[in-house]
């Protein structure tokens, strides 16, 4: 388990954040995706803009879809993206 967590952003999430990915210090054990997003929103306005309505976002930990209530624990990667539609 690394001491960092890589966050990868897609589509409009990437545009609003101004980057496609970043590495952060791994959150404490038991921290959920929702709790991490709340912590990040305290950093700057771009986080608040992106994470203001998490119902408009989807999440994956180590390439497995999860709910925002999922604990991050030993995951190496958190992907954040808008809902995917088919056609």
C-alpha positions as CSV (number, residue, x, y, z in Angstrom):
1,X,0.0,0.0,0.0
2,X,1.5,3.3,-1.1
3,X,1.4,6.5,1.0
4,X,-0.5,8.3,-1.8
5,X,-3.8,8.0,-3.5
6,X,-4.0,8.9,-7.2
7,X,-7.2,10.7,-8.2
8,X,-8.1,10.6,-11.9
9,X,-10.6,13.0,-13.4
10,X,-12.6,12.5,-16.6
11,X,-14.7,14.7,-19.0
12,X,-16.1,17.9,-17.4
13,X,-14.7,16.9,-14.0
14,X,-11.2,17.1,-15.5
15,X,-12.0,20.5,-17.1
16,X,-13.2,22.0,-13.9
17,X,-10.3,20.7,-11.9
18,X,-7.8,21.9,-14.5
19,X,-5.9,18.6,-14.4
20,X,-6.4,15.0,-15.4
21,X,-5.0,13.5,-12.3
22,X,-3.3,14.2,-9.0
23,X,-1.7,12.4,-6.1
24,X,-2.8,13.2,-2.6
25,X,-1.7,11.8,0.8
26,X,-3.6,8.7,1.5
27,X,-6.6,9.4,3.8
28,X,-7.0,7.6,7.1
29,X,-8.2,4.1,7.2
30,X,-12.0,3.9,7.0
31,X,-12.4,7.2,5.1
32,X,-15.2,7.0,2.6
33,X,-15.2,8.5,-0.9
34,X,-17.8,11.1,0.3
35,X,-15.7,12.0,3.3
36,X,-12.6,12.5,1.1
37,X,-14.6,14.7,-1.2
38,X,-15.7,16.9,1.7
39,X,-12.1,17.2,2.8
40,X,-10.9,18.2,-0.7
41,X,-13.7,20.9,-0.9
42,X,-12.0,22.7,1.9
43,X,-8.8,23.2,-0.2
44,X,-10.0,25.5,-3.0
45,X,-13.0,26.6,-5.2
46,X,-12.3,24.2,-8.0
47,X,-12.9,21.2,-5.7
48,X,-16.1,22.9,-4.4
49,X,-17.3,23.4,-8.0
50,X,-16.7,19.8,-9.0
51,X,-18.0,18.1,-5.9
52,X,-20.9,20.4,-5.1
53,X,-23.4,17.7,-6.2
54,X,-22.0,14.2,-5.9
55,X,-25.3,12.8,-7.4
56,X,-23.9,13.9,-10.7
57,X,-20.7,11.9,-10.3
58,X,-19.6,8.3,-10.5
59,X,-16.7,6.8,-8.7
60,X,-14.3,3.8,-9.2
61,X,-11.7,2.5,-6.8
62,X,-9.0,0.5,-8.5
63,X,-11.2,0.4,-11.6
64,X,-14.3,-1.0,-9.8
65,X,-17.4,1.1,-9.6
66,X,-18.3,2.1,-6.1
67,X,-20.8,4.2,-4.2
68,X,-19.7,7.4,-2.5
69,X,-20.3,5.6,0.8
70,X,-17.5,3.1,0.0
71,X,-14.3,3.2,2.2
72,X,-11.1,4.0,0.3
73,X,-8.9,1.8,2.5
74,X,-6.0,0.3,0.5
75,X,-7.1,1.4,-3.0
76,X,-4.4,3.0,-5.1
77,X,-6.6,4.9,-7.5
78,X,-9.9,6.8,-7.3
79,X,-11.5,7.7,-10.6
80,X,-14.2,10.4,-10.7
81,X,-16.4,11.0,-13.7
82,X,-19.9,12.0,-14.9
83,X,-22.4,9.2,-15.6
84,X,-21.7,7.3,-18.7
85,X,-24.5,7.0,-21.3
86,X,-24.8,4.6,-24.1
87,X,-26.2,5.0,-27.5
